[in-house]
């Protein structure tokens, strides 16, 4: 639906899901495209960004960006990294990052690729924006920070949710080494006595 409305100055900036895309480029044309979908009753939202990343506005800097990227030493990450340029792309190369600035962020493709390898995701960011974009159910994607929520509560709640989904957690690194000796709890149900008050 969006592709026929794109021009030489406006392109897809992100593909977050089958019903969620971002366009970027010339200010006036992007607003016209948004108005087209608003007239159909679709929800549109204007993002607060400083530049039209992932659009033709990046073309003038791509050569300089690539030149600078080639001066840096690139090491394979110690944590596996899935590119949102293309889930099968090699993000360890300087060319990758120049292309990433220009082409759409394929977040939906990256999540679909990741979904074949694991069942629980943690969002490590200032808010739960990506959680909303990628949640298949309430427990699949867990944010560890949420705007306007207490950070310690949100973090520990997220960790607890991950643990109940079977994620192994190094509890001594979260709470520190134990200060007491664990004891075995009895295996029988606890006896309860009911008391009624009039």
C-alpha positions as a Markdown table, in Angstrom:
| # | Residue | x | y | z |
|---|---|---|---|---|
| 1 | Unk | 0.0 | 0.0 | 0.0 |
| 2 | Unk | 2.8 | 2.4 | 0.8 |
| 3 | Unk | 5.2 | 1.6 | -2.1 |
| 4 | Unk | 3.2 | 3.2 | -4.9 |
| 5 | Unk | 3.2 | 6.5 | -3.0 |
| 6 | Unk | 6.9 | 6.7 | -2.6 |
| 7 | Unk | 8.9 | 9.1 | -4.7 |
| 8 | Unk | 12.6 | 9.9 | -5.5 |
| 9 | Unk | 12.7 | 12.0 | -2.3 |
| 10 | Unk | 10.7 | 9.7 | 0.1 |
| 11 | Unk | 11.5 | 6.1 | 0.9 |
| 12 | Unk | 10.7 | 3.4 | 3.4 |
| 13 | Unk | 12.8 | 4.0 | 6.5 |
| 14 | Unk | 11.7 | 1.1 | 8.6 |
| 15 | Unk | 9.6 | -2.1 | 8.2 |
| 16 | Unk | 8.5 | -2.9 | 11.8 |
| 17 | Unk | 5.8 | -5.3 | 11.0 |
| 18 | Unk | 3.1 | -6.1 | 8.3 |
| 19 | Unk | 1.0 | -3.1 | 9.5 |
| 20 | Unk | 3.7 | -0.8 | 10.8 |
| 21 | Unk | 6.2 | 1.0 | 8.5 |
| 22 | Unk | 8.1 | 4.3 | 8.7 |
| 23 | Unk | 8.7 | 6.6 | 5.7 |
| 24 | Unk | 11.4 | 9.4 | 5.6 |
| 25 | Unk | 12.5 | 12.1 | 3.2 |
| 26 | Unk | 11.2 | 15.4 | 2.1 |
| 27 | Unk | 9.0 | 17.0 | 4.7 |
| 28 | Unk | 6.1 | 18.1 | 2.5 |
| 29 | Unk | 5.8 | 14.8 | 0.6 |
| 30 | Unk | 5.9 | 12.7 | 3.8 |
| 31 | Unk | 3.1 | 14.7 | 5.2 |
| 32 | Unk | 1.1 | 14.3 | 2.0 |
| 33 | Unk | 1.5 | 10.5 | 2.2 |
| 34 | Unk | 0.5 | 10.5 | 5.9 |
| 35 | Unk | -2.6 | 12.5 | 5.1 |
| 36 | Unk | -3.5 | 10.0 | 2.4 |
| 37 | Unk | -3.6 | 7.2 | 5.0 |
| 38 | Unk | -5.3 | 9.4 | 7.6 |
| 39 | Unk | -8.1 | 10.0 | 5.2 |
| 40 | Unk | -8.6 | 6.2 | 5.1 |
| 41 | Unk | -8.9 | 6.1 | 8.9 |
| 42 | Unk | -5.4 | 4.8 | 9.4 |
| 43 | Unk | -3.3 | 5.8 | 12.4 |
| 44 | Unk | -0.2 | 7.8 | 11.6 |
| 45 | Unk | 2.4 | 9.3 | 14.0 |
| 46 | Unk | 5.1 | 11.8 | 13.3 |
| 47 | Unk | 8.4 | 10.8 | 14.8 |
| 48 | Unk | 10.6 | 13.3 | 16.5 |
| 49 | Unk | 14.0 | 12.9 | 14.7 |
| 50 | Unk | 16.8 | 15.3 | 13.8 |
| 51 | Unk | 17.4 | 13.9 | 10.3 |
| 52 | Unk | 15.7 | 11.9 | 7.6 |
| 53 | Unk | 17.7 | 8.8 | 8.2 |
| 54 | Unk | 17.2 | 5.8 | 5.9 |
| 55 | Unk | 16.1 | 8.1 | 3.1 |
| 56 | Unk | 17.6 | 9.8 | 0.0 |
| 57 | Unk | 18.7 | 12.6 | 2.4 |
| 58 | Unk | 21.5 | 10.3 | 3.5 |
| 59 | Unk | 23.0 | 10.0 | 0.0 |
| 60 | Unk | 25.3 | 13.0 | 0.2 |
| 61 | Unk | 27.2 | 11.6 | 3.2 |
| 62 | Unk | 27.4 | 7.9 | 2.3 |
| 63 | Unk | 30.8 | 8.1 | 0.7 |
| 64 | Unk | 32.3 | 10.0 | 3.6 |
| 65 | Unk | 30.6 | 7.6 | 6.1 |
| 66 | Unk | 32.0 | 4.6 | 4.2 |
| 67 | Unk | 35.5 | 6.2 | 4.1 |
| 68 | Unk | 35.5 | 6.9 | 7.9 |
| 69 | Unk | 34.1 | 3.4 | 8.6 |
| 70 | Unk | 37.1 | 1.9 | 6.7 |
| 71 | Unk | 39.5 | 3.7 | 9.0 |
| 72 | Unk | 38.1 | 1.9 | 12.1 |
| 73 | Unk | 39.0 | -1.5 | 13.3 |
| 74 | Unk | 36.0 | -3.8 | 13.2 |
| 75 | Unk | 35.9 | -6.8 | 15.5 |
| 76 | Unk | 33.3 | -9.6 | 15.6 |
| 77 | Unk | 31.0 | -9.0 | 18.5 |
| 78 | Unk | 31.3 | -11.3 | 21.5 |
| 79 | Unk | 27.5 | -11.4 | 21.6 |
| 80 | Unk | 25.7 | -12.6 | 18.4 |
| 81 | Unk | 24.4 | -9.6 | 16.4 |
| 82 | Unk | 21.5 | -9.8 | 13.9 |
| 83 | Unk | 21.5 | -7.0 | 11.4 |
| 84 | Unk | 18.4 | -5.0 | 10.7 |
| 85 | Unk | 19.7 | -4.3 | 7.2 |
| 86 | Unk | 19.4 | -7.9 | 6.4 |
| 87 | Unk | 19.3 | -10.7 | 9.0 |
| 88 | Unk | 21.9 | -12.6 | 7.0 |
| 89 | Unk | 24.2 | -9.6 | 6.4 |
| 90 | Unk | 27.6 | -9.5 | 8.0 |
| 91 | Unk | 27.6 | -6.5 | 10.4 |
| 92 | Unk | 31.4 | -6.7 | 10.9 |
| 93 | Unk | 32.2 | -4.8 | 7.8 |
| 94 | Unk | 32.5 | -1.0 | 7.2 |
| 95 | Unk | 30.3 | -1.2 | 4.1 |
| 96 | Unk | 27.5 | -2.6 | 6.2 |
| 97 | Unk | 27.1 | 0.6 | 8.3 |
| 98 | Unk | 27.1 | 2.9 | 5.3 |
| 99 | Unk | 24.3 | 0.8 | 3.8 |
| 100 | Unk | 22.5 | 0.7 | 7.1 |
| 101 | Unk | 22.2 | 4.5 | 7.2 |
| 102 | Unk | 20.6 | 4.6 | 3.8 |
| 103 | Unk | 18.4 | 1.5 | 3.5 |
| 104 | Unk | 15.2 | 0.6 | 5.5 |
| 105 | Unk | 15.5 | -0.9 | 9.0 |
| 106 | Unk | 14.0 | -4.3 | 8.6 |
| 107 | Unk | 13.1 | -4.9 | 12.2 |
| 108 | Unk | 10.3 | -7.3 | 11.4 |
| 109 | Unk | 12.8 | -9.5 | 9.4 |
| 110 | Unk | 15.3 | -9.5 | 12.3 |
| 111 | Unk | 12.7 | -10.5 | 14.8 |
| 112 | Unk | 11.4 | -13.3 | 12.6 |
| 113 | Unk | 14.9 | -14.5 | 12.1 |
| 114 | Unk | 15.5 | -14.4 | 15.9 |
| 115 | Unk | 12.3 | -16.1 | 16.6 |
| 116 | Unk | 13.7 | -19.3 | 15.1 |
| 117 | Unk | 16.4 | -19.4 | 17.7 |
| 118 | Unk | 14.9 | -18.4 | 21.1 |
| 119 | Unk | 11.6 | -17.8 | 22.7 |
| 120 | Unk | 12.3 | -15.0 | 25.2 |
| 121 | Unk | 13.6 | -11.6 | 24.4 |
| 122 | Unk | 14.7 | -8.8 | 26.7 |
| 123 | Unk | 14.5 | -5.2 | 25.5 |
| 124 | Unk | 17.4 | -3.1 | 26.8 |
| 125 | Unk | 16.5 | 0.5 | 26.1 |
| 126 | Unk | 15.0 | 3.6 | 27.6 |
| 127 | Unk | 11.4 | 2.5 | 26.9 |
| 128 | Unk | 9.3 | -0.4 | 25.8 |
| 129 | Unk | 8.9 | 0.7 | 22.2 |
| 130 | Unk | 10.4 | -2.4 | 20.5 |
| 131 | Unk | 8.5 | -4.6 | 22.9 |
| 132 | Unk | 5.3 | -3.3 | 21.5 |
| 133 | Unk | 6.5 | -3.8 | 17.9 |
| 134 | Unk | 7.6 | -7.4 | 18.4 |
| 135 | Unk | 5.4 | -8.9 | 21.1 |
| 136 | Unk | 3.7 | -12.1 | 20.0 |
| 137 | Unk | 2.3 | -12.6 | 23.4 |
| 138 | Unk | 2.7 | -10.9 | 26.8 |
| 139 | Unk | 5.7 | -13.0 | 27.8 |
| 140 | Unk | 7.7 | -13.3 | 24.6 |
| 141 | Unk | 9.3 | -9.9 | 24.7 |
| 142 | Unk | 10.1 | -8.4 | 28.1 |
| 143 | Unk | 11.2 | -4.7 | 28.6 |
| 144 | Unk | 13.7 | -4.0 | 31.4 |
| 145 | Unk | 13.0 | -0.3 | 31.4 |
| 146 | Unk | 9.8 | 1.6 | 30.9 |
| 147 | Unk | 9.3 | 5.4 | 30.7 |
| 148 | Unk | 7.4 | 6.7 | 33.7 |
| 149 | Unk | 7.9 | 3.5 | 35.7 |
| 150 | Unk | 10.4 | 3.0 | 38.6 |
| 151 | Unk | 13.5 | 1.5 | 37.2 |
| 152 | Unk | 14.3 | -1.0 | 39.9 |
| 153 | Unk | 10.8 | -2.4 | 39.9 |
| 154 | Unk | 10.6 | -2.7 | 36.1 |
| 155 | Unk | 14.1 | -4.3 | 35.9 |
| 156 | Unk | 13.4 | -6.9 | 38.7 |
| 157 | Unk | 9.9 | -7.6 | 37.3 |
| 158 | Unk | 11.4 | -8.3 | 33.9 |
| 159 | Unk | 14.1 | -10.5 | 35.3 |
| 160 | Unk | 11.4 | -12.5 | 37.2 |
| 161 | Unk | 9.3 | -12.9 | 34.1 |
| 162 | Unk | 12.3 | -14.2 | 32.2 |
| 163 | Unk | 13.1 | -16.6 | 35.0 |
| 164 | Unk | 9.5 | -18.0 | 35.1 |
| 165 | Unk | 9.8 | -18.6 | 31.3 |
| 166 | Unk | 12.8 | -20.9 | 31.9 |
| 167 | Unk | 15.7 | -18.4 | 31.4 |
| 168 | Unk | 18.7 | -19.3 | 33.5 |
| 169 | Unk | 19.8 | -16.3 | 35.6 |
| 170 | Unk | 23.0 | -15.8 | 37.7 |
| 171 | Unk | 21.2 | -14.8 | 40.9 |
| 172 | Unk | 24.4 | -14.2 | 42.8 |
| 173 | Unk | 25.3 | -11.4 | 40.2 |
| 174 | Unk | 21.8 | -9.9 | 40.6 |
| 175 | Unk | 21.5 | -10.0 | 44.4 |
| 176 | Unk | 25.1 | -10.7 | 45.5 |
| 177 | Unk | 26.4 | -13.8 | 47.1 |
| 178 | Unk | 24.1 | -15.5 | 49.6 |
| 179 | Unk | 24.6 | -14.5 | 53.2 |
| 180 | Unk | 22.7 | -17.4 | 54.6 |
| 181 | Unk | 22.7 | -21.2 | 54.1 |
| 182 | Unk | 19.7 | -22.4 | 52.1 |
| 183 | Unk | 17.6 | -25.0 | 53.9 |
| 184 | Unk | 15.3 | -27.6 | 52.4 |
| 185 | Unk | 11.6 | -26.8 | 52.8 |
| 186 | Unk | 9.3 | -29.6 | 54.0 |
| 187 | Unk | 7.6 | -31.6 | 51.2 |
| 188 | Unk | 4.2 | -31.8 | 52.8 |
| 189 | Unk | 1.5 | -29.1 | 52.5 |
| 190 | Unk | 1.5 | -26.6 | 55.4 |
| 191 | Unk | -1.2 | -27.1 | 57.9 |
| 192 | Unk | -3.6 | -24.2 | 58.0 |
| 193 | Unk | -6.2 | -23.3 | 60.7 |
| 194 | Unk | -9.1 | -21.1 | 59.7 |
| 195 | Unk | -10.4 | -18.4 | 62.1 |
| 196 | Unk | -13.7 | -16.7 | 61.7 |
| 197 | Unk | -14.4 | -13.2 | 63.1 |
| 198 | Unk | -17.9 | -12.0 | 63.8 |
